[in-house]
Amino acid sequence: MATARAAIVPVTPFQQNCTLVWSDATKVGAVVDPGGDVDRIKAAIAQVGITIEKILITHGHIDHAGGAAELAEALGVPVEGPHRADKVLLDTLPASGLAFGIAGARALTPDRWLEEGDTVAVSDLAFSVLHCPGHSPGSVVLFNAENRFALMGDVLFRGSVGRTDLPGGSHDQLIASIRDKVLPLGDDVAFICGHGPTSTVGEERATNPFIAGA
């Protein structure tokens, strides 16, 4: 079995959980959602001692994607994700950065858009792509079945769900994404979300007030 390892690097004033995920065997991995504070992310990569082969983006909001273009250029690696429905968000990252006080954000065109059913490879780890709109139109969840582990973005949090009052958001669509895509993954699946502590699907099914009955 290919064992996954992960480390969280909080970035931006929103304390977004930028995540390093890598294969324990090869020490090769990816940076997930480098929203900003690129120097901090590069320092974390060096501290962990891994080689980064790509950047993964779960959705196009500034705190998740604002540093991606700069980091990709610095590391010489491609960017994969999110779903194409977040293109407008990626195109307008500089304006979003100014609005939220995040300096240096650059517009981003990923090397690969992700679709429902795609597979993303991180070294010897395979992640299935789940298109989960609601928080944003192009949000994706990345699921590694072998390790029973997901990168959730801002779809589902411990005790909460992603906000839906931003442009392109839909609460009904978000709850449907969680009900139809996330909960069926299984109660044993652990996940890292975009903000706050980690959790499991089972814990949220049992206790999260936003998805009670889903």
TORPA-4810 file (N, C-alpha, C, O; in nm, 3 decimals):
<nodes>
NODE_1_0.084_-0.120_0.000_0.000_0.000_0.000_0.087_0.125_0.000_0.185_0.133_0.074_M
NODE_2_0.052_0.222_-0.083_0.121_0.350_-0.086_0.067_0.437_0.028_-0.050_0.473_0.029_A
NODE_3_0.152_0.470_0.122_0.110_0.545_0.240_0.122_0.695_0.217_0.227_0.744_0.174_T
NODE_4_0.014_0.768_0.247_0.012_0.913_0.233_0.052_0.979_0.363_0.017_0.933_0.472_A
NODE_5_0.126_1.088_0.351_0.159_1.175_0.464_0.113_1.316_0.431_0.104_1.352_0.313_R
NODE_6_0.084_1.395_0.533_0.037_1.531_0.510_0.085_1.624_0.620_0.104_1.582_0.735_A
NODE_7_0.103_1.750_0.585_0.137_1.854_0.682_0.060_1.980_0.644_0.052_2.016_0.527_A
NODE_8_0.003_2.045_0.744_-0.076_2.166_0.722_0.011_2.289_0.746_0.083_2.297_0.845_I
NODE_9_0.002_2.385_0.651_0.073_2.512_0.661_-0.031_2.624_0.657_-0.075_2.661_0.548_V
NODE_10_-0.072_2.679_0.771_-0.173_2.785_0.768_-0.121_2.910_0.696_-0.011_2.957_0.724_P
NODE_11_-0.200_2.961_0.601_-0.158_3.077_0.523_-0.271_3.179_0.513_-0.388_3.147_0.532_V
NODE_12_-0.232_3.300_0.483_-0.319_3.417_0.465_-0.386_3.458_0.596_-0.386_3.381_0.692_T
NODE_13_-0.441_3.579_0.601_-0.514_3.621_0.721_-0.634_3.531_0.754_-0.685_3.535_0.866_P
NODE_14_-0.678_3.451_0.655_-0.790_3.359_0.677_-0.747_3.227_0.740_-0.830_3.140_0.764_F
NODE_15_-0.615_3.213_0.767_-0.562_3.089_0.825_-0.612_2.967_0.749_-0.666_2.873_0.807_Q
NODE_16_-0.592_2.971_0.620_-0.632_2.862_0.531_-0.532_2.747_0.542_-0.411_2.769_0.549_Q
NODE_17_-0.584_2.626_0.543_-0.500_2.507_0.562_-0.433_2.463_0.432_-0.470_2.360_0.376_N
NODE_18_-0.336_2.540_0.383_-0.253_2.491_0.274_-0.192_2.360_0.322_-0.143_2.351_0.435_C
NODE_19_-0.193_2.259_0.237_-0.152_2.125_0.279_-0.044_2.069_0.188_-0.056_2.074_0.065_T
NODE_20_0.060_2.015_0.249_0.157_1.935_0.176_0.115_1.790_0.190_0.096_1.741_0.301_L
NODE_21_0.100_1.721_0.078_0.064_1.579_0.081_0.165_1.504_-0.004_0.197_1.545_-0.116_V
NODE_22_0.217_1.392_0.051_0.323_1.322_-0.021_0.322_1.173_0.009_0.261_1.127_0.105_W
NODE_23_0.391_1.099_-0.077_0.409_0.956_-0.059_0.521_0.932_0.041_0.631_0.986_0.028_S
NODE_24_0.492_0.850_0.141_0.592_0.820_0.241_0.710_0.743_0.180_0.823_0.753_0.227_D
NODE_25_0.682_0.665_0.075_0.786_0.583_0.013_0.881_0.665_-0.072_1.002_0.645_-0.068_A
NODE_26_0.826_0.759_-0.150_0.908_0.831_-0.247_0.949_0.970_-0.201_1.043_1.029_-0.256_T
NODE_27_0.880_1.023_-0.100_0.903_1.161_-0.053_0.879_1.262_-0.164_0.943_1.367_-0.168_K
NODE_28_0.787_1.229_-0.255_0.744_1.318_-0.362_0.598_1.352_-0.339_0.518_1.265_-0.306_V
NODE_29_0.562_1.479_-0.356_0.424_1.516_-0.324_0.376_1.639_-0.396_0.432_1.681_-0.497_G
NODE_30_0.269_1.698_-0.341_0.202_1.813_-0.400_0.172_1.916_-0.292_0.163_1.883_-0.173_A
NODE_31_0.157_2.040_-0.335_0.107_2.146_-0.249_-0.039_2.169_-0.284_-0.073_2.193_-0.400_V
NODE_32_-0.125_2.161_-0.186_-0.269_2.179_-0.206_-0.311_2.316_-0.154_-0.291_2.347_-0.036_V
NODE_33_-0.368_2.397_-0.240_-0.426_2.527_-0.206_-0.325_2.624_-0.144_-0.340_2.664_-0.028_D
NODE_34_-0.222_2.663_-0.221_-0.129_2.766_-0.173_-0.189_2.905_-0.189_-0.166_2.972_-0.290_P
NODE_35_-0.266_2.947_-0.091_-0.340_3.072_-0.102_-0.257_3.197_-0.090_-0.300_3.305_-0.131_G
NODE_36_-0.138_3.185_-0.036_-0.050_3.300_-0.015_0.064_3.260_0.075_0.086_3.142_0.102_G
NODE_37_0.140_3.361_0.123_0.254_3.334_0.212_0.346_3.229_0.150_0.379_3.129_0.213_D
NODE_38_0.385_3.254_0.025_0.461_3.155_-0.052_0.594_3.121_0.015_0.636_3.005_0.012_V
NODE_39_0.659_3.220_0.073_0.787_3.191_0.140_0.768_3.094_0.256_0.853_3.008_0.280_D
NODE_40_0.658_3.107_0.328_0.629_3.014_0.438_0.606_2.873_0.385_0.651_2.775_0.445_R
NODE_41_0.537_2.862_0.272_0.514_2.731_0.212_0.645_2.668_0.168_0.668_2.549_0.191_I
NODE_42_0.732_2.746_0.104_0.861_2.694_0.059_0.946_2.649_0.177_1.017_2.549_0.169_K
NODE_43_0.939_2.723_0.286_1.014_2.684_0.406_0.962_2.553_0.463_1.039_2.469_0.508_A
NODE_44_0.830_2.534_0.460_0.771_2.409_0.510_0.812_2.291_0.423_0.839_2.183_0.474_A
NODE_45_0.816_2.311_0.291_0.860_2.204_0.201_1.002_2.162_0.235_1.032_2.043_0.241_I
NODE_46_1.089_2.260_0.257_1.228_2.230_0.291_1.238_2.160_0.426_1.318_2.068_0.443_A
NODE_47_1.157_2.203_0.521_1.161_2.142_0.655_1.117_1.997_0.651_1.177_1.912_0.717_Q
NODE_48_1.013_1.967_0.575_0.964_1.831_0.565_1.060_1.744_0.483_1.072_1.624_0.507_V
NODE_49_1.128_1.807_0.386_1.227_1.735_0.308_1.169_1.653_0.195_1.210_1.539_0.172_G
NODE_50_1.073_1.713_0.124_1.010_1.642_0.012_1.032_1.718_-0.118_1.071_1.835_-0.119_I
NODE_51_1.007_1.648_-0.228_1.012_1.709_-0.361_0.869_1.731_-0.409_0.788_1.638_-0.408_T
NODE_52_0.838_1.853_-0.452_0.703_1.884_-0.499_0.698_1.866_-0.649_0.781_1.919_-0.722_I
NODE_53_0.597_1.789_-0.696_0.584_1.765_-0.840_0.466_1.838_-0.902_0.458_1.847_-1.025_E
NODE_54_0.375_1.891_-0.820_0.261_1.965_-0.875_0.191_2.043_-0.765_0.217_2.023_-0.646_K
NODE_55_0.103_2.132_-0.807_0.017_2.208_-0.718_-0.127_2.170_-0.750_-0.165_2.161_-0.867_I
NODE_56_-0.207_2.146_-0.647_-0.348_2.112_-0.662_-0.434_2.223_-0.602_-0.404_2.274_-0.494_L
NODE_57_-0.540_2.259_-0.671_-0.630_2.366_-0.626_-0.771_2.308_-0.612_-0.826_2.254_-0.707_I
NODE_58_-0.829_2.320_-0.492_-0.964_2.268_-0.471_-1.072_2.363_-0.519_-1.180_2.319_-0.560_T
NODE_59_-1.045_2.495_-0.515_-1.140_2.592_-0.569_-1.071_2.727_-0.583_-0.958_2.746_-0.537_H
NODE_60_-1.141_2.822_-0.648_-1.075_2.942_-0.693_-1.074_3.061_-0.601_-1.036_3.169_-0.644_G
NODE_61_-1.114_3.047_-0.476_-1.114_3.162_-0.386_-0.972_3.206_-0.352_-0.879_3.125_-0.352_H
NODE_62_-0.957_3.334_-0.322_-0.827_3.397_-0.304_-0.741_3.328_-0.198_-0.620_3.314_-0.217_I
NODE_63_-0.801_3.284_-0.088_-0.722_3.225_0.021_-0.675_3.084_-0.013_-0.594_3.027_0.060_D
NODE_64_-0.725_3.027_-0.121_-0.683_2.893_-0.164_-0.593_2.897_-0.287_-0.509_2.809_-0.305_H
NODE_65_-0.611_2.996_-0.371_-0.540_2.998_-0.499_-0.451_3.120_-0.521_-0.382_3.128_-0.622_A
NODE_66_-0.452_3.213_-0.429_-0.384_3.341_-0.451_-0.234_3.332_-0.470_-0.176_3.417_-0.538_G
NODE_67_-0.169_3.230_-0.413_-0.025_3.216_-0.428_0.017_3.111_-0.528_0.137_3.083_-0.542_G
NODE_68_-0.079_3.051_-0.597_-0.048_2.936_-0.682_0.041_2.971_-0.800_0.136_2.898_-0.828_A
NODE_69_0.013_3.081_-0.870_0.093_3.118_-0.986_0.238_3.145_-0.945_0.331_3.101_-1.012_A
NODE_70_0.257_3.218_-0.836_0.392_3.249_-0.788_0.466_3.122_-0.748_0.583_3.105_-0.782_E
NODE_71_0.399_3.034_-0.675_0.464_2.911_-0.628_0.496_2.818_-0.745_0.602_2.757_-0.749_L
NODE_72_0.403_2.807_-0.840_0.427_2.721_-0.956_0.550_2.770_-1.034_0.631_2.689_-1.079_A
NODE_73_0.561_2.900_-1.048_0.676_2.957_-1.118_0.805_2.931_-1.041_0.907_2.896_-1.101_E
NODE_74_0.801_2.947_-0.909_0.920_2.927_-0.827_0.967_2.782_-0.828_1.087_2.755_-0.830_A
NODE_75_0.873_2.689_-0.828_0.907_2.546_-0.820_0.918_2.481_-0.957_0.972_2.371_-0.969_L
NODE_76_0.867_2.548_-1.061_0.869_2.489_-1.194_0.781_2.368_-1.206_0.819_2.268_-1.267_G
NODE_77_0.660_2.375_-1.148_0.568_2.261_-1.149_0.433_2.302_-1.206_0.399_2.421_-1.205_V
NODE_78_0.354_2.206_-1.257_0.221_2.237_-1.310_0.117_2.253_-1.200_0.136_2.212_-1.085_P
NODE_79_0.007_2.314_-1.239_-0.108_2.332_-1.150_-0.225_2.252_-1.205_-0.257_2.260_-1.323_V
NODE_80_-0.290_2.175_-1.117_-0.407_2.096_-1.156_-0.525_2.136_-1.067_-0.512_2.146_-0.945_E
NODE_81_-0.640_2.159_-1.130_-0.761_2.197_-1.057_-0.770_2.348_-1.048_-0.674_2.421_-1.071_G
NODE_82_-0.891_2.392_-1.012_-1.012_2.315_-0.980_-1.089_2.277_-1.106_-1.030_2.259_-1.213_P
NODE_83_-1.221_2.264_-1.093_-1.310_2.246_-1.207_-1.320_2.378_-1.284_-1.307_2.486_-1.225_H
NODE_84_-1.342_2.369_-1.413_-1.345_2.487_-1.500_-1.451_2.589_-1.459_-1.441_2.706_-1.496_R
NODE_85_-1.551_2.547_-1.384_-1.656_2.641_-1.342_-1.603_2.752_-1.252_-1.673_2.851_-1.230_A
NODE_86_-1.482_2.738_-1.199_-1.422_2.845_-1.118_-1.328_2.934_-1.198_-1.248_3.008_-1.139_D
NODE_87_-1.334_2.930_-1.331_-1.243_3.010_-1.413_-1.254_3.159_-1.382_-1.152_3.229_-1.375_K
NODE_88_-1.374_3.209_-1.365_-1.391_3.352_-1.336_-1.321_3.389_-1.206_-1.258_3.495_-1.198_V
NODE_89_-1.330_3.304_-1.105_-1.262_3.331_-0.978_-1.111_3.336_-0.997_-1.044_3.422_-0.939_L
NODE_90_-1.056_3.247_-1.076_-0.912_3.244_-1.098_-0.867_3.364_-1.181_-0.759_3.419_-1.158_L
NODE_91_-0.950_3.404_-1.277_-0.917_3.520_-1.360_-0.914_3.649_-1.279_-0.841_3.742_-1.313_D
NODE_92_-0.992_3.655_-1.172_-1.006_3.780_-1.095_-0.933_3.775_-0.960_-0.965_3.852_-0.870_T
NODE_93_-0.837_3.684_-0.947_-0.762_3.675_-0.821_-0.692_3.806_-0.783_-0.693_3.840_-0.665_L
NODE_94_-0.632_3.882_-0.876_-0.569_4.008_-0.834_-0.666_4.105_-0.768_-0.633_4.167_-0.666_P
NODE_95_-0.786_4.119_-0.824_-0.886_4.208_-0.765_-0.932_4.155_-0.630_-0.953_4.232_-0.536_A
NODE_96_-0.949_4.023_-0.619_-0.988_3.964_-0.490_-0.880_3.988_-0.386_-0.910_4.016_-0.269_S
NODE_97_-0.755_3.977_-0.427_-0.645_4.001_-0.333_-0.648_4.143_-0.280_-0.631_4.164_-0.160_G
NODE_98_-0.671_4.239_-0.367_-0.679_4.378_-0.322_-0.796_4.398_-0.226_-0.785_4.469_-0.127_L
NODE_99_-0.909_4.334_-0.256_-1.029_4.349_-0.173_-1.009_4.292_-0.033_-1.063_4.345_0.064_A
NODE_100_-0.930_4.183_-0.023_-0.914_4.115_0.105_-0.777_4.138_0.168_-0.743_4.072_0.267_F
NODE_101_-0.698_4.230_0.113_-0.570_4.264_0.173_-0.464_4.157_0.159_-0.376_4.145_0.244_G
NODE_102_-0.471_4.078_0.050_-0.370_3.976_0.023_-0.287_4.023_-0.096_-0.333_4.021_-0.210_I
NODE_103_-0.165_4.066_-0.068_-0.082_4.127_-0.171_-0.022_4.022_-0.264_0.004_3.908_-0.224_A
NODE_104_-0.001_4.062_-0.389_0.076_3.981_-0.483_0.000_3.870_-0.552_0.060_3.791_-0.624_G
NODE_105_-0.132_3.861_-0.533_-0.208_3.754_-0.599_-0.208_3.775_-0.750_-0.225_3.887_-0.799_A
NODE_106_-0.188_3.666_-0.823_-0.185_3.671_-0.969_-0.295_3.583_-1.026_-0.331_3.480_-0.968_R
NODE_107_-0.347_3.622_-1.141_-0.445_3.539_-1.210_-0.382_3.404_-1.242_-0.261_3.393_-1.260_A
NODE_108_-0.465_3.302_-1.248_-0.415_3.166_-1.265_-0.494_3.092_-1.372_-0.617_3.091_-1.370_L
NODE_109_-0.422_3.032_-1.464_-0.481_2.936_-1.557_-0.414_2.802_-1.532_-0.296_2.786_-1.564_T
NODE_110_-0.484_2.705_-1.476_-0.420_2.578_-1.443_-0.377_2.503_-1.569_-0.433_2.523_-1.677_P
NODE_111_-0.279_2.418_-1.554_-0.236_2.333_-1.663_-0.338_2.224_-1.693_-0.342_2.170_-1.803_D
NODE_112_-0.421_2.192_-1.594_-0.523_2.090_-1.612_-0.645_2.126_-1.529_-0.636_2.143_-1.407_R
NODE_113_-0.759_2.139_-1.595_-0.886_2.149_-1.523_-0.928_2.009_-1.480_-0.898_1.911_-1.549_W
NODE_114_-0.997_1.999_-1.367_-1.039_1.869_-1.316_-1.189_1.850_-1.335_-1.268_1.943_-1.320_L
NODE_115_-1.226_1.728_-1.367_-1.366_1.693_-1.389_-1.405_1.577_-1.297_-1.320_1.501_-1.251_E
NODE_116_-1.533_1.566_-1.270_-1.586_1.451_-1.196_-1.536_1.321_-1.258_-1.547_1.300_-1.379_E
NODE_117_-1.481_1.234_-1.174_-1.434_1.105_-1.222_-1.289_1.102_-1.264_-1.234_0.994_-1.288_G
NODE_118_-1.224_1.217_-1.274_-1.081_1.219_-1.307_-1.001_1.157_-1.193_-1.050_1.144_-1.081_D
NODE_119_-0.877_1.120_-1.223_-0.782_1.075_-1.123_-0.661_1.167_-1.124_-0.609_1.200_-1.230_T
NODE_120_-0.619_1.208_-1.007_-0.499_1.289_-0.991_-0.393_1.203_-0.925_-0.417_1.143_-0.820_V
NODE_121_-0.276_1.198_-0.986_-0.164_1.122_-0.930_-0.071_1.215_-0.855_-0.032_1.320_-0.905_A
NODE_122_-0.037_1.176_-0.732_0.067_1.244_-0.654_0.169_1.136_-0.620_0.151_1.059_-0.526_V
NODE_123_0.277_1.131_-0.698_0.372_1.021_-0.688_0.297_0.890_-0.707_0.231_0.871_-0.810_S
NODE_124_0.304_0.798_-0.609_0.234_0.671_-0.622_0.097_0.671_-0.555_0.037_0.565_-0.534_D
NODE_125_0.046_0.789_-0.521_-0.087_0.804_-0.461_-0.187_0.846_-0.569_-0.157_0.932_-0.651_L
NODE_126_-0.305_0.786_-0.568_-0.409_0.819_-0.664_-0.527_0.883_-0.592_-0.581_0.826_-0.497_A
NODE_127_-0.568_1.000_-0.638_-0.682_1.071_-0.580_-0.793_1.080_-0.683_-0.772_1.124_-0.796_F
NODE_128_-0.914_1.037_-0.644_-1.032_1.052_-0.728_-1.087_1.193_-0.713_-1.085_1.250_-0.603_S
NODE_129_-1.136_1.250_-0.822_-1.190_1.385_-0.823_-1.342_1.380_-0.811_-1.409_1.313_-0.890_V
NODE_130_-1.394_1.452_-0.712_-1.538_1.468_-0.694_-1.571_1.615_-0.714_-1.524_1.699_-0.638_L
NODE_131_-1.651_1.646_-0.815_-1.694_1.784_-0.836_-1.807_1.813_-0.738_-1.913_1.752_-0.746_H
NODE_132_-1.783_1.906_-0.646_-1.877_1.933_-0.536_-1.913_2.081_-0.531_-1.868_2.151_-0.440_C
NODE_133_-1.991_2.130_-0.626_-2.027_2.272_-0.625_-2.117_2.308_-0.508_-2.180_2.223_-0.446_P
NODE_134_-2.121_2.438_-0.481_-2.204_2.490_-0.373_-2.133_2.602_-0.301_-2.185_2.713_-0.292_G
NODE_135_-2.014_2.574_-0.248_-1.931_2.681_-0.190_-1.880_2.771_-0.302_-1.881_2.893_-0.291_H
NODE_136_-1.836_2.708_-0.408_-1.805_2.776_-0.534_-1.849_2.683_-0.646_-1.865_2.563_-0.623_S
NODE_137_-1.869_2.735_-0.767_-1.918_2.649_-0.875_-1.822_2.536_-0.913_-1.865_2.430_-0.957_P
NODE_138_-1.691_2.559_-0.895_-1.593_2.462_-0.940_-1.520_2.388_-0.830_-1.412_2.333_-0.855_G
NODE_139_-1.574_2.386_-0.711_-1.507_2.318_-0.599_-1.492_2.168_-0.627_-1.584_2.104_-0.679_S
NODE_140_-1.377_2.114_-0.591_-1.355_1.970_-0.602_-1.305_1.916_-0.468_-1.239_1.986_-0.391_V
NODE_141_-1.338_1.791_-0.442_-1.284_1.713_-0.330_-1.195_1.606_-0.391_-1.230_1.544_-0.491_V
NODE_142_-1.079_1.584_-0.329_-0.983_1.484_-0.376_-0.977_1.371_-0.276_-0.947_1.393_-0.158_L
NODE_143_-1.006_1.248_-0.321_-1.022_1.133_-0.232_-0.923_1.024_-0.266_-0.917_0.977_-0.380_F
NODE_144_-0.844_0.984_-0.166_-0.752_0.871_-0.181_-0.811_0.751_-0.110_-0.811_0.743_0.013_N
NODE_145_-0.863_0.656_-0.189_-0.934_0.541_-0.133_-0.841_0.451_-0.053_-0.882_0.394_0.049_A
NODE_146_-0.717_0.438_-0.097_-0.625_0.345_-0.033_-0.598_0.384_0.112_-0.589_0.299_0.200_E
NODE_147_-0.584_0.514_0.136_-0.557_0.563_0.272_-0.683_0.612_0.343_-0.676_0.656_0.458_N
NODE_148_-0.800_0.605_0.274_-0.927_0.651_0.333_-0.914_0.796_0.382_-0.941_0.828_0.498_R
NODE_149_-0.871_0.881_0.288_-0.832_1.018_0.321_-0.877_1.112_0.211_-0.865_1.080_0.093_F
NODE_150_-0.930_1.229_0.250_-0.977_1.326_0.152_-0.924_1.465_0.181_-0.902_1.503_0.297_A
NODE_151_-0.904_1.540_0.075_-0.873_1.682_0.080_-1.002_1.754_0.044_-1.047_1.749_-0.070_L
NODE_152_-1.063_1.820_0.143_-1.203_1.861_0.135_-1.222_2.003_0.083_-1.334_2.040_0.046_M
NODE_153_-1.116_2.085_0.079_-1.137_2.225_0.045_-1.233_2.287_0.145_-1.225_2.260_0.265_G
NODE_154_-1.324_2.371_0.096_-1.421_2.437_0.185_-1.562_2.378_0.169_-1.661_2.448_0.193_D
NODE_155_-1.571_2.253_0.130_-1.702_2.188_0.115_-1.760_2.155_0.252_-1.875_2.189_0.282_V
NODE_156_-1.682_2.088_0.335_-1.728_2.041_0.466_-1.620_2.068_0.570_-1.503_2.041_0.545_L
NODE_157_-1.661_2.119_0.685_-1.570_2.146_0.796_-1.611_2.063_0.918_-1.718_2.002_0.919_F
NODE_158_-1.526_2.063_1.019_-1.570_2.007_1.147_-1.678_2.097_1.205_-1.652_2.212_1.241_R
NODE_159_-1.798_2.045_1.212_-1.909_2.118_1.273_-1.974_2.223_1.185_-2.061_2.296_1.232_G
NODE_160_-1.933_2.233_1.060_-1.990_2.336_0.974_-1.977_2.294_0.828_-1.930_2.184_0.797_S
NODE_161_-2.018_2.384_0.739_-2.004_2.363_0.594_-1.954_2.493_0.535_-1.950_2.596_0.602_V
NODE_162_-1.914_2.487_0.407_-1.864_2.607_0.341_-1.970_2.715_0.330_-2.089_2.686_0.316_G
NODE_163_-1.926_2.840_0.336_-2.021_2.951_0.321_-2.071_2.953_0.178_-2.000_2.912_0.085_R
NODE_164_-2.192_3.002_0.160_-2.253_3.002_0.026_-2.306_3.139_-0.013_-2.386_3.152_-0.105_T
NODE_165_-2.260_3.243_0.059_-2.308_3.378_0.032_-2.215_3.455_-0.063_-2.236_3.573_-0.089_D
NODE_166_-2.111_3.387_-0.114_-2.021_3.450_-0.211_-2.073_3.425_-0.352_-2.154_3.334_-0.373_L
NODE_167_-2.027_3.504_-0.450_-2.076_3.486_-0.588_-2.060_3.342_-0.637_-1.953_3.282_-0.624_P
NODE_168_-2.168_3.288_-0.692_-2.167_3.151_-0.742_-2.201_3.046_-0.638_-2.208_2.927_-0.669_G
NODE_169_-2.222_3.090_-0.514_-2.253_2.995_-0.407_-2.399_2.955_-0.406_-2.487_3.031_-0.449_G
NODE_170_-2.425_2.834_-0.356_-2.562_2.784_-0.344_-2.567_2.687_-0.228_-2.501_2.583_-0.230_S
NODE_171_-2.646_2.720_-0.125_-2.655_2.632_-0.010_-2.717_2.498_-0.048_-2.668_2.393_-0.007_H
NODE_172_-2.824_2.502_-0.125_-2.889_2.376_-0.165_-2.793_2.288_-0.244_-2.789_2.166_-0.224_D
NODE_173_-2.717_2.348_-0.333_-2.622_2.273_-0.413_-2.511_2.215_-0.325_-2.468_2.101_-0.346_Q
NODE_174_-2.466_2.292_-0.229_-2.361_2.244_-0.138_-2.408_2.123_-0.057_-2.337_2.023_-0.048_L
NODE_175_-2.527_2.132_0.000_-2.579_2.021_0.079_-2.597_1.897_-0.008_-2.572_1.785_0.036_I
NODE_176_-2.641_1.917_-0.132_-2.655_1.805_-0.224_-2.520_1.742_-0.255_-2.509_1.620_-0.265_A
NODE_177_-2.417_1.825_-0.272_-2.282_1.773_-0.296_-2.235_1.688_-0.179_-2.178_1.581_-0.198_S
NODE_178_-2.258_1.737_-0.058_-2.216_1.663_0.061_-2.294_1.533_0.073_-2.237_1.427_0.100_I
NODE_179_-2.425_1.541_0.053_-2.511_1.422_0.066_-2.478_1.316_-0.040_-2.471_1.197_-0.010_R
NODE_180_-2.458_1.361_-0.164_-2.447_1.267_-0.276_-2.304_1.224_-0.307_-2.283_1.119_-0.367_D
NODE_181_-2.205_1.305_-0.267_-2.067_1.276_-0.304_-1.979_1.246_-0.183_-1.900_1.151_-0.186_K
NODE_182_-1.992_1.325_-0.077_-1.899_1.312_0.037_-1.943_1.203_0.134_-1.863_1.116_0.168_V
NODE_183_-2.067_1.207_0.179_-2.111_1.110_0.279_-2.098_0.965_0.231_-2.063_0.878_0.310_L
NODE_184_-2.124_0.936_0.102_-2.109_0.797_0.057_-1.965_0.745_0.058_-1.944_0.625_0.040_P
NODE_185_-1.867_0.832_0.078_-1.729_0.784_0.084_-1.708_0.688_0.200_-1.624_0.599_0.193_L
NODE_186_-1.783_0.707_0.308_-1.773_0.618_0.423_-1.734_0.689_0.550_-1.656_0.785_0.547_G
NODE_187_-1.788_0.644_0.662_-1.766_0.710_0.790_-1.622_0.708_0.836_-1.581_0.792_0.916_D
NODE_188_-1.543_0.614_0.788_-1.404_0.602_0.832_-1.310_0.698_0.760_-1.192_0.704_0.794_D
NODE_189_-1.359_0.772_0.664_-1.272_0.859_0.585_-1.236_0.984_0.666_-1.324_1.059_0.709_V
NODE_190_-1.107_1.006_0.685_-1.056_1.126_0.751_-1.035_1.234_0.645_-1.004_1.203_0.529_A
NODE_191_-1.050_1.361_0.685_-1.028_1.466_0.587_-0.962_1.589_0.649_-0.980_1.621_0.767_F
NODE_192_-0.885_1.656_0.563_-0.833_1.789_0.593_-0.920_1.889_0.519_-0.940_1.877_0.398_I
NODE_193_-0.972_1.986_0.592_-1.057_2.087_0.529_-0.980_2.218_0.517_-0.867_2.230_0.564_C
NODE_194_-1.042_2.315_0.452_-0.972_2.439_0.421_-0.945_2.529_0.539_-0.858_2.615_0.532_G
NODE_195_-1.018_2.510_0.647_-0.999_2.593_0.766_-1.034_2.508_0.888_-1.124_2.424_0.882_H
NODE_196_-0.962_2.530_0.997_-0.995_2.463_1.121_-0.942_2.320_1.128_-0.864_2.278_1.043_G
NODE_197_-0.986_2.246_1.231_-0.931_2.113_1.256_-0.981_2.008_1.158_-1.081_2.027_1.089_P
NODE_198_-0.909_1.898_1.152_-0.948_1.784_1.069_-1.068_1.713_1.132_-1.106_1.740_1.246_T
NODE_199_-1.127_1.622_1.054_-1.241_1.546_1.106_-1.253_1.418_1.025_-1.166_1.384_0.945_S
NODE_200_-1.364_1.348_1.046_-1.397_1.230_0.967_-1.539_1.246_0.914_-1.620_1.322_0.968_T
NODE_201_-1.568_1.174_0.808_-1.703_1.178_0.752_-1.804_1.129_0.855_-1.913_1.187_0.867_V
NODE_202_-1.770_1.025_0.929_-1.863_0.972_1.029_-1.891_1.070_1.140_-2.005_1.083_1.185_G
NODE_203_-1.788_1.140_1.185_-1.807_1.241_1.291_-1.903_1.350_1.242_-1.990_1.393_1.317_E
NODE_204_-1.887_1.394_1.119_-1.974_1.499_1.068_-2.115_1.448_1.042_-2.212_1.519_1.067_E
NODE_205_-2.127_1.325_0.993_-2.261_1.268_0.973_-2.337_1.264_1.106_-2.458_1.287_1.109_R
NODE_206_-2.266_1.234_1.214_-2.331_1.217_1.344_-2.357_1.348_1.417_-2.455_1.358_1.492_A
NODE_207_-2.272_1.449_1.396_-2.278_1.567_1.482_-2.293_1.700_1.412_-2.325_1.800_1.477_T
NODE_208_-2.271_1.706_1.282_-2.272_1.835_1.214_-2.416_1.882_1.193_-2.492_1.817_1.122_N
NODE_209_-2.454_1.996_1.254_-2.595_2.037_1.246_-2.640_2.075_1.106_-2.759_2.075_1.077_P
NODE_210_-2.547_2.108_1.019_-2.583_2.153_0.885_-2.621_2.036_0.793_-2.686_2.056_0.690_F
NODE_211_-2.582_1.916_0.830_-2.614_1.803_0.744_-2.696_1.697_0.816_-2.705_1.583_0.770_I
NODE_212_-2.755_1.733_0.929_-2.841_1.640_1.001_-2.953_1.592_0.909_-3.025_1.671_0.850_A
NODE_213_-2.965_1.460_0.899_-3.069_1.403_0.816_-3.030_1.383_0.671_-3.104_1.323_0.594_G
NODE_214_-2.910_1.435_0.635_-2.868_1.422_0.494_-2.830_1.280_0.461_-2.792_1.251_0.348_A
</nodes>
